[in-house]
Amino acid sequence: RLMPELPKFDDEDLKSYGDEEEESALSPPAALMSVLATQELLLENILECIPVGEFAVIQPLSDEFCLVLGYLLTWKLTLAFFKAASSQLRVLYSQYLRRTKSLNKLLYYLFRLMPENPVISGPTSEVPNKDTKTFFTEELHLDVK
């Protein structure tokens, strides 16, 4: 609820950007970027030994699982923030993410976390002719207990 309200504050200062010859960049909320930077460092330690083309197996409810989930939820907040921003602010924010290489790191981690076969395992007693359920065809429900 809060994320969509934050870009309004940057809109007020938007006129001061873009006067320089150098390409401008504006950081999304500093607290969010600080959490993201910390999570990137921790995730790098977990995934640095995974080569391209292979994926990491993360056990549910392990420390690694909680770290990955936190990282992905932080990106979800960041995207909610972007969605509420004006197009001019989105350009400035995206320049910042490019400069800090956060987008590169996101893709790097996603491709090491994405399973080779994204089929959802579960009860097979459903209709046999139904298409296979994957993580891309089904909505994910996260229940916090």
Rosetta silent file (secondary structure, phi, psi, omega in degrees, C-alpha in Angstrom):
SEQUENCE: RLMPELPKFDDEDLKSYGDEEEESALSPPAALMSVLATQELLLENILECIPVGEFAVIQPLSDEFCLVLGYLLTWKLTLAFFKAASSQLRVLYSQYLRRTKSLNKLLYYLFRLMPENPVISGPTSEVPNKDTKTFFTEELHLDVK
SCORE:     score description
SCORE:     0.000 S_00000001
   1 L     0.000  -33.134 -176.584    0.000    0.000    0.000 S_00000001
   2 L   -78.999  -37.842 -174.414    2.850    2.351    0.766 S_00000001
   3 H   -55.458  -44.429  179.729    4.995    1.715   -2.327 S_00000001
   4 H   -64.072  -18.936 -179.087    2.575    3.304   -4.831 S_00000001
   5 H   -84.949  -23.000 -173.191    2.536    6.501   -2.754 S_00000001
   6 L   -66.971  -38.452 -178.214    6.314    7.043   -2.633 S_00000001
   7 H   -59.774  -22.804  179.017    6.999    8.198   -6.232 S_00000001
   8 H   -56.404  -35.681 -177.938    4.890   11.318   -5.627 S_00000001
   9 H   -69.913  -33.664  177.778    7.695   12.712   -3.491 S_00000001
  10 H   -76.375  -28.333  178.341   10.253   12.277   -6.281 S_00000001
  11 H   -59.152  -35.809 -179.424    7.887   13.876   -8.821 S_00000001
  12 H   -64.391  -33.430 -178.134    8.199   17.161   -6.927 S_00000001
  13 L   -94.385    3.827 -173.671   12.015   17.138   -7.391 S_00000001
  14 H   -61.608  -31.876 -176.703   11.905   15.918  -11.004 S_00000001
  15 H   -64.785  -23.994 -178.751   12.550   19.364  -12.486 S_00000001
  16 H   -80.581   -8.321  179.361   16.063   19.450  -11.007 S_00000001
  17 L   -97.698  150.973  173.732   17.085   16.349  -13.001 S_00000001
  18 L    94.529   -4.351  178.591   18.068   16.293  -16.634 S_00000001
  19 L   -79.424  -23.173 -177.603   19.839   19.685  -16.812 S_00000001
  20 L   -79.933  158.507  176.761   23.289   18.065  -16.768 S_00000001
  21 L   -74.152  -31.023  179.055   24.982   16.672  -19.859 S_00000001
  22 L   -71.347  147.013 -179.655   25.656   13.399  -18.025 S_00000001
  23 L   -65.442  127.011 -176.328   22.861   10.853  -18.017 S_00000001
  24 L   -80.132  154.059  174.876   20.835   11.311  -14.829 S_00000001
  25 L  -145.470  149.428  179.784   19.878    8.585  -12.404 S_00000001
  26 L  -136.083  130.068 -178.943   17.713    8.578   -9.312 S_00000001
  27 L   -76.007  136.030  166.194   17.732    5.937   -6.633 S_00000001
  28 L   -59.913  178.362 -175.917   14.505    4.252   -5.623 S_00000001
  29 L   -47.384  130.046 -174.591   13.944    4.475   -1.827 S_00000001
  30 H   -58.818  -38.524 -179.869   17.310    4.198   -0.074 S_00000001
  31 H   -62.942  -41.167  179.011   16.050    1.734    2.539 S_00000001
  32 H   -65.960  -42.460 -179.389   14.810   -0.598   -0.187 S_00000001
  33 H   -69.704  -31.925  176.833   18.075   -0.339   -2.141 S_00000001
  34 H   -66.367  -44.373  177.459   20.084   -0.977    1.030 S_00000001
  35 H   -63.168  -43.123 -179.683   18.150   -4.180    1.719 S_00000001
  36 H   -62.112  -43.490  179.832   18.529   -5.210   -1.924 S_00000001
  37 H   -63.326  -41.593  178.032   22.304   -4.611   -1.873 S_00000001
  38 H   -63.891  -44.086  179.701   22.709   -6.687    1.295 S_00000001
  39 H   -65.809  -35.573  178.002   20.627   -9.506   -0.146 S_00000001
  40 H   -62.225  -41.707  178.625   22.633   -9.418   -3.392 S_00000001
  41 H   -63.740  -43.977 -179.788   25.853   -9.960   -1.462 S_00000001
  42 H   -67.606  -40.496  179.465   24.407  -12.885    0.484 S_00000001
  43 H   -67.340  -34.668  176.824   22.861  -14.438   -2.613 S_00000001
  44 H   -59.762  -40.830  178.432   26.159  -14.107   -4.456 S_00000001
  45 H   -63.752  -33.429 -179.087   27.796  -16.267   -1.770 S_00000001
  46 H   -77.247  -40.831 -169.742   25.138  -18.952   -2.238 S_00000001
  47 H  -102.938    0.329 -174.396   25.032  -18.977   -6.031 S_00000001
  48 L   -63.666  -26.795 -177.775   28.597  -18.102   -7.072 S_00000001
  49 L   -89.642   -0.823 -179.379   29.573  -21.745   -7.657 S_00000001
  50 L   -88.921  115.372  179.153   26.561  -22.497   -9.889 S_00000001
  51 L   -76.230  162.763  176.587   27.609  -22.311  -13.577 S_00000001
  52 L   -61.666  137.360 -179.083   25.349  -21.050  -16.343 S_00000001
  53 L    98.375  -12.989  175.727   23.053  -23.822  -17.527 S_00000001
  54 L  -115.397  165.260  179.669   22.680  -25.403  -14.101 S_00000001
  55 L  -132.457  153.731  179.791   20.348  -24.434  -11.287 S_00000001
  56 L   -84.498  139.961  174.061   20.571  -24.341   -7.520 S_00000001
  57 L   -98.884  116.796 -178.777   18.376  -26.613   -5.449 S_00000001
  58 L  -109.529  121.715 -179.725   17.069  -24.658   -2.465 S_00000001
  59 L   -75.998  134.209  178.861   15.390  -26.675    0.275 S_00000001
  60 L   -57.206  141.448  176.922   12.113  -25.222    1.564 S_00000001
  61 L    65.709   12.435  173.925   12.281  -23.381    4.886 S_00000001
  62 L   -82.696  171.147  176.911   16.107  -23.417    4.935 S_00000001
  63 H   -60.519  -40.304  179.654   18.119  -20.249    5.549 S_00000001
  64 H   -63.543  -40.795  178.759   18.875  -20.084    1.826 S_00000001
  65 H   -60.211  -46.471 -179.398   15.163  -20.388    1.006 S_00000001
  66 H   -63.366  -38.429  178.378   14.315  -17.493    3.328 S_00000001
  67 H   -65.647  -46.485  179.196   17.081  -15.366    1.798 S_00000001
  68 H   -62.974  -44.363  179.258   15.940  -16.081   -1.773 S_00000001
  69 H   -61.151  -44.031  177.744   12.308  -15.441   -0.866 S_00000001
  70 H   -61.250  -40.999  179.100   13.257  -12.145    0.801 S_00000001
  71 H   -63.243  -46.784 -179.205   15.267  -11.110   -2.264 S_00000001
  72 H   -66.847  -37.192  177.375   12.402  -11.879   -4.645 S_00000001
  73 H   -68.475  -32.883  175.700    9.872  -10.107   -2.407 S_00000001
  74 H   -64.317  -41.269  176.084   12.164   -7.059   -2.317 S_00000001
  75 H   -65.218  -34.810  177.995   12.095   -7.021   -6.107 S_00000001
  76 H   -63.281  -41.613  175.815    8.313   -7.323   -5.986 S_00000001
  77 H   -63.548  -41.406  179.657    8.202   -4.178   -3.822 S_00000001
  78 H   -61.827  -42.091  179.170   10.596   -2.440   -6.212 S_00000001
  79 H   -68.523  -35.028  175.249    8.381   -3.279   -9.175 S_00000001
  80 H   -63.885  -38.545  176.803    5.297   -2.030   -7.308 S_00000001
  81 H   -63.471  -46.311  178.914    7.194    1.213   -6.712 S_00000001
  82 H   -60.351  -42.812 -176.496    8.107    1.448  -10.415 S_00000001
  83 H   -59.486  -33.971 -177.676    4.525    0.786  -11.486 S_00000001
  84 H   -84.586  -10.979 -176.167    3.324    3.807   -9.515 S_00000001
  85 L   -83.755  155.454  175.567    6.037    6.132  -10.847 S_00000001
  86 L   -71.338  165.822 -178.046    5.671    8.437  -13.834 S_00000001
  87 H   -64.068  -34.726  177.753    7.496    7.533  -17.040 S_00000001
  88 H   -64.621  -40.922  178.776   10.139   10.232  -16.416 S_00000001
  89 H   -69.430  -37.219  178.655   10.870    8.816  -12.978 S_00000001
  90 H   -58.925  -39.357  178.435   10.986    5.257  -14.332 S_00000001
  91 H   -61.938  -46.390 -179.250   13.762    6.307  -16.703 S_00000001
  92 H   -64.897  -42.487  178.747   15.787    7.799  -13.847 S_00000001
  93 H   -64.997  -42.100 -178.804   15.213    4.781  -11.595 S_00000001
  94 H   -66.316  -34.401  175.411   16.131    2.326  -14.344 S_00000001
  95 H   -62.091  -40.867  178.134   19.368    4.245  -14.996 S_00000001
  96 H   -62.511  -45.578 -179.667   20.221    3.852  -11.329 S_00000001
  97 H   -65.326  -32.800  175.679   19.510    0.108  -11.431 S_00000001
  98 H   -67.985  -44.810 -178.937   21.675   -0.209  -14.541 S_00000001
  99 H   -63.522  -37.683 -179.800   24.557    1.671  -12.941 S_00000001
 100 L   -84.769   -1.912  179.816   24.433   -0.458   -9.807 S_00000001
 101 L    62.301   22.537  179.498   24.090   -3.601  -11.984 S_00000001
 102 H   -65.983  -36.669  177.948   21.076   -4.684   -9.938 S_00000001
 103 H   -66.500  -40.969  177.276   19.173   -5.751  -13.053 S_00000001
 104 H   -60.279  -43.728 -179.456   22.132   -7.853  -14.213 S_00000001
 105 H   -65.533  -39.547  178.423   22.310   -9.513  -10.817 S_00000001
 106 H   -58.333  -49.301  179.679   18.564  -10.203  -10.803 S_00000001
 107 H   -63.820  -41.394  177.768   18.783  -12.034  -14.129 S_00000001
 108 H   -56.309  -47.558 -178.350   21.940  -13.842  -13.026 S_00000001
 109 H   -71.128  -41.243 -179.652   20.198  -15.133   -9.903 S_00000001
 110 H   -59.787  -42.853 -178.376   16.908  -15.948  -11.609 S_00000001
 111 H   -72.243  -15.732  175.060   18.594  -18.131  -14.207 S_00000001
 112 H   -94.033  -16.362  178.202   20.420  -20.030  -11.468 S_00000001
 113 H   -97.132  -24.218 -176.458   17.275  -20.498   -9.397 S_00000001
 114 L   -70.507  124.794 -179.946   14.902  -21.416  -12.210 S_00000001
 115 L   -68.351  152.477  178.843   14.475  -25.193  -12.427 S_00000001
 116 L   -62.713  -39.744  178.917   15.198  -26.929  -15.714 S_00000001
 117 L  -120.917  100.881 -172.612   11.726  -28.461  -15.636 S_00000001
 118 L   -81.848   38.194 -179.602    9.332  -26.050  -13.899 S_00000001
 119 E   -77.852  136.655  177.185    6.583  -28.640  -13.336 S_00000001
 120 L   -81.156  122.941  177.407    4.642  -28.307  -10.097 S_00000001
 121 L   -85.410  146.523 -178.693    4.757  -31.542   -8.178 S_00000001
 122 L   172.323 -167.932 -179.108    1.643  -32.567   -6.324 S_00000001
 123 L   -61.425  135.970 -178.641   -1.256  -34.982   -6.357 S_00000001
 124 L  -105.045   17.779 -177.895   -1.704  -36.638   -9.760 S_00000001
 125 L   -83.633    6.033  179.520   -5.248  -37.826   -9.150 S_00000001
 126 L   -75.871 -178.599 -179.236   -6.657  -34.985  -11.251 S_00000001
 127 L   -55.304  124.084 -174.023   -8.054  -35.378  -14.745 S_00000001
 128 L   -65.306  -27.732 -177.667   -5.379  -37.312  -16.707 S_00000001
 129 L   -87.294   -1.276 -178.700   -5.761  -35.353  -19.966 S_00000001
 130 L   -69.702  144.670  179.547   -5.314  -31.978  -18.313 S_00000001
 131 L   -59.370  151.185  179.314   -2.221  -29.986  -19.352 S_00000001
 132 L   -65.395  134.287  177.908    0.811  -30.214  -17.105 S_00000001
 133 L   -83.733  133.553  176.379    0.888  -27.520  -14.438 S_00000001
 134 E  -127.082  172.350  178.058    4.069  -25.451  -14.323 S_00000001
 135 L   -66.840  -16.067 -178.130    5.266  -22.496  -12.293 S_00000001
 136 L   -94.208  -15.587 -178.525    4.490  -20.351  -15.351 S_00000001
 137 L  -104.523  -14.097 -176.467    0.878  -21.478  -15.832 S_00000001
 138 L  -115.575  146.750  175.881   -0.324  -21.479  -12.226 S_00000001
 139 L   -77.983  134.868 -178.706   -0.692  -18.655   -9.738 S_00000001
 140 L   -90.747  127.449  177.401    1.613  -19.048   -6.747 S_00000001
 141 L  -109.239  119.508  179.172    0.039  -18.686   -3.310 S_00000001
 142 L  -103.537  115.921  178.440    2.429  -17.922   -0.468 S_00000001
 143 L  -105.776  123.120  177.077    1.010  -18.638    2.948 S_00000001
 144 L   -94.226  123.450 -177.479    2.915  -17.329    5.937 S_00000001
 145 L  -106.917    0.000    0.000    2.362  -19.472    8.987 S_00000001
